[in-house]
């Protein structure tokens, strides 16, 4: 397959398995999705992990000398290390040499770099990290935001998250009138902490979204909501808990199912079905997180991302570009806010 | 088996399956644990669900005319309906006619009733609801508090939760030096919202607990912590999410495993092992939630509790009484706070 116009800048040096797994996922995305990949980082290390037989069409290597370690303070590191791979990749988007960026490195650094280099969308106070959770309904994921960018959120931030999330859900996830929920501890509108009560009012009054009321913890996976907004503290706790739960359940299955002779026989017979169970629970199938609210398409991967996650995140980035999410956010949000165009 | 000294007041009218399932669980607890049960509620309805062949030794029925509905505002309902089953049961504890209370009714009402009738422990600003989660390590649960009593928490409340949780973990769950974690969004001490940063300092400086640092969402089920403290908003979201996850996974297993002929054969062979999987994931096995910080042993069950959960909660209540948790909280907390005895 040839390459389309979509160009993805990839921080090849970011993540626990960089650059090998990052490059492997990117190469697969190039082949299967026809995207043009710009691999940003140390050329020698990147070349070393590109198989010799690879078709080089659609691959570009963009040199970057520096990297940002997971233990560095993100804002100062991003400022100090101008030549860090995440910064160089971000500049490609800023300078319109790429349509989107993906990084599985220090997520705080990616966020800081995006804020400094791309800036915020008009009408947005704080960008949010959005991530897609699978639900009990197959093929009906839910977008949760914020999952970590803002530990303290004012009610109006949550309202902005709701508008941005609705646009993303509609144009990338293909939901015609996304049902928006406010993560809370009860269904009634007067439930929750102060911020939640006030946010409920704002969301209810906002005619640009399809607000469906409070979503409790149990509603996250029910498939009843398409977008759920929350502050980055509770969202991050939930995300990391949810990621861990899959592993815990799989371990329980691995411990209990093969016990005894019947267990071993049954487990062997069920192997293909168990694989499907694993797939439905696997977060990697659902790809990276999106930084919504900056002036560019920016995807962030988990530090532990391997090739399948990288591929999945690049696919989502491509879909965001194909569906003009940035342009829709730029213009629609202005309209919503009544700001001059 | 005869009855021991432990007397449990049971709100027989509270919960979706009251009184039948409440009474069934209580009767089993009486038989297997030898507790004395005081069934509080409408005598006629209670009598109707006690099997005729039951041994009546150790069963007492305490009449209460009223009940509190799930949709009532808890504080005013508790104040208005003095004769509600939860109030009558609470008074049994207050007047030393029972050693502990269990209610699966309106949890807000149970909390309000406990606060009004039993009062707070000395040194405690806000009681917390604690609940025990299973972890990836079989037989090594973790106590999470608060899971819903306080939607906004000051750092010192979290410190009090940590001290109370440690005592409960040590004397009821049998952990010699419970490792206490602060639920947060990163491991570093400067991570999180303002309340979390300040709480981290307080917990680190408190020499009466074994503080092991921040616990992220992924650490909740890792078995690395014995007690995790958080505010009631995030704790409640996490609890309800966790409760739902088990059901979601079981549904995925039910959908995927029996597919195809191989699937049906394999599933049939694995039936006993799948039952063990279900048990390990089942919240009911781990019983009710504990209201820590009031001047009495008070357990709260899920509205949807059925007999096994009721039994399990009563067992925990008995263990709390047997191990003198209330006395330890009363005296030790005073010592910790340096208050006059």
HADDOCK unambig.tbl for C-alpha pairs under 7 A between the chains (distance, minus, plus):
assign (segid A and resid 136 and name CA) (segid B and resid 248 and name CA) 5.71 0.50 0.50
assign (segid A and resid 151 and name CA) (segid B and resid 192 and name CA) 6.21 0.50 0.50
assign (segid A and resid 151 and name CA) (segid B and resid 193 and name CA) 5.28 0.50 0.50
assign (segid A and resid 152 and name CA) (segid B and resid 193 and name CA) 6.08 0.50 0.50
assign (segid A and resid 185 and name CA) (segid B and resid 233 and name CA) 6.42 0.50 0.50
assign (segid A and resid 185 and name CA) (segid B and resid 236 and name CA) 6.20 0.50 0.50
assign (segid A and resid 185 and name CA) (segid B and resid 237 and name CA) 6.15 0.50 0.50
assign (segid A and resid 192 and name CA) (segid B and resid 151 and name CA) 6.20 0.50 0.50
assign (segid A and resid 192 and name CA) (segid B and resid 233 and name CA) 6.99 0.50 0.50
assign (segid A and resid 193 and name CA) (segid B and resid 151 and name CA) 5.29 0.50 0.50
assign (segid A and resid 193 and name CA) (segid B and resid 152 and name CA) 6.08 0.50 0.50
assign (segid A and resid 216 and name CA) (segid B and resid 237 and name CA) 6.32 0.50 0.50
assign (segid A and resid 217 and name CA) (segid B and resid 237 and name CA) 4.30 0.50 0.50
assign (segid A and resid 217 and name CA) (segid B and resid 238 and name CA) 6.21 0.50 0.50
assign (segid A and resid 217 and name CA) (segid B and resid 240 and name CA) 4.62 0.50 0.50
assign (segid A and resid 217 and name CA) (segid B and resid 241 and name CA) 4.18 0.50 0.50
assign (segid A and resid 218 and name CA) (segid B and resid 240 and name CA) 4.84 0.50 0.50
assign (segid A and resid 218 and name CA) (segid B and resid 241 and name CA) 4.54 0.50 0.50
assign (segid A and resid 218 and name CA) (segid B and resid 244 and name CA) 5.10 0.50 0.50
assign (segid A and resid 220 and name CA) (segid B and resid 241 and name CA) 6.96 0.50 0.50
assign (segid A and resid 233 and name CA) (segid B and resid 185 and name CA) 6.44 0.50 0.50
assign (segid A and resid 234 and name CA) (segid B and resid 234 and name CA) 5.52 0.50 0.50
assign (segid A and resid 236 and name CA) (segid B and resid 185 and name CA) 6.17 0.50 0.50
assign (segid A and resid 237 and name CA) (segid B and resid 185 and name CA) 6.12 0.50 0.50
assign (segid A and resid 237 and name CA) (segid B and resid 216 and name CA) 6.31 0.50 0.50
assign (segid A and resid 237 and name CA) (segid B and resid 217 and name CA) 4.31 0.50 0.50
assign (segid A and resid 238 and name CA) (segid B and resid 217 and name CA) 6.20 0.50 0.50
assign (segid A and resid 238 and name CA) (segid B and resid 238 and name CA) 6.55 0.50 0.50
assign (segid A and resid 240 and name CA) (segid B and resid 217 and name CA) 4.62 0.50 0.50
assign (segid A and resid 240 and name CA) (segid B and resid 218 and name CA) 4.82 0.50 0.50
assign (segid A and resid 241 and name CA) (segid B and resid 217 and name CA) 4.18 0.50 0.50
assign (segid A and resid 241 and name CA) (segid B and resid 218 and name CA) 4.54 0.50 0.50
assign (segid A and resid 241 and name CA) (segid B and resid 220 and name CA) 6.98 0.50 0.50
assign (segid A and resid 244 and name CA) (segid B and resid 218 and name CA) 5.07 0.50 0.50
assign (segid A and resid 248 and name CA) (segid B and resid 136 and name CA) 5.74 0.50 0.50
assign (segid A and resid 252 and name CA) (segid B and resid 277 and name CA) 6.62 0.50 0.50
assign (segid A and resid 253 and name CA) (segid B and resid 277 and name CA) 6.59 0.50 0.50
assign (segid A and resid 256 and name CA) (segid B and resid 273 and name CA) 5.93 0.50 0.50
assign (segid A and resid 256 and name CA) (segid B and resid 276 and name CA) 6.91 0.50 0.50
assign (segid A and resid 256 and name CA) (segid B and resid 277 and name CA) 6.34 0.50 0.50
assign (segid A and resid 257 and name CA) (segid B and resid 270 and name CA) 6.90 0.50 0.50
assign (segid A and resid 257 and name CA) (segid B and resid 273 and name CA) 5.36 0.50 0.50
assign (segid A and resid 257 and name CA) (segid B and resid 274 and name CA) 6.67 0.50 0.50
assign (segid A and resid 262 and name CA) (segid B and resid 269 and name CA) 6.14 0.50 0.50
assign (segid A and resid 262 and name CA) (segid B and resid 270 and name CA) 6.71 0.50 0.50
assign (segid A and resid 263 and name CA) (segid B and resid 270 and name CA) 5.70 0.50 0.50
assign (segid A and resid 263 and name CA) (segid B and resid 273 and name CA) 6.77 0.50 0.50
assign (segid A and resid 266 and name CA) (segid B and resid 266 and name CA) 4.46 0.50 0.50
assign (segid A and resid 266 and name CA) (segid B and resid 267 and name CA) 6.83 0.50 0.50
assign (segid A and resid 266 and name CA) (segid B and resid 269 and name CA) 5.38 0.50 0.50
assign (segid A and resid 266 and name CA) (segid B and resid 270 and name CA) 5.41 0.50 0.50
assign (segid A and resid 267 and name CA) (segid B and resid 266 and name CA) 6.83 0.50 0.50
assign (segid A and resid 269 and name CA) (segid B and resid 262 and name CA) 6.14 0.50 0.50
assign (segid A and resid 269 and name CA) (segid B and resid 266 and name CA) 5.38 0.50 0.50
assign (segid A and resid 270 and name CA) (segid B and resid 257 and name CA) 6.92 0.50 0.50
assign (segid A and resid 270 and name CA) (segid B and resid 262 and name CA) 6.71 0.50 0.50
assign (segid A and resid 270 and name CA) (segid B and resid 263 and name CA) 5.70 0.50 0.50
assign (segid A and resid 270 and name CA) (segid B and resid 266 and name CA) 5.40 0.50 0.50
assign (segid A and resid 273 and name CA) (segid B and resid 256 and name CA) 5.93 0.50 0.50
assign (segid A and resid 273 and name CA) (segid B and resid 257 and name CA) 5.37 0.50 0.50
assign (segid A and resid 273 and name CA) (segid B and resid 263 and name CA) 6.78 0.50 0.50
assign (segid A and resid 274 and name CA) (segid B and resid 257 and name CA) 6.68 0.50 0.50
assign (segid A and resid 276 and name CA) (segid B and resid 256 and name CA) 6.93 0.50 0.50
assign (segid A and resid 277 and name CA) (segid B and resid 252 and name CA) 6.60 0.50 0.50
assign (segid A and resid 277 and name CA) (segid B and resid 253 and name CA) 6.57 0.50 0.50
assign (segid A and resid 277 and name CA) (segid B and resid 256 and name CA) 6.33 0.50 0.50
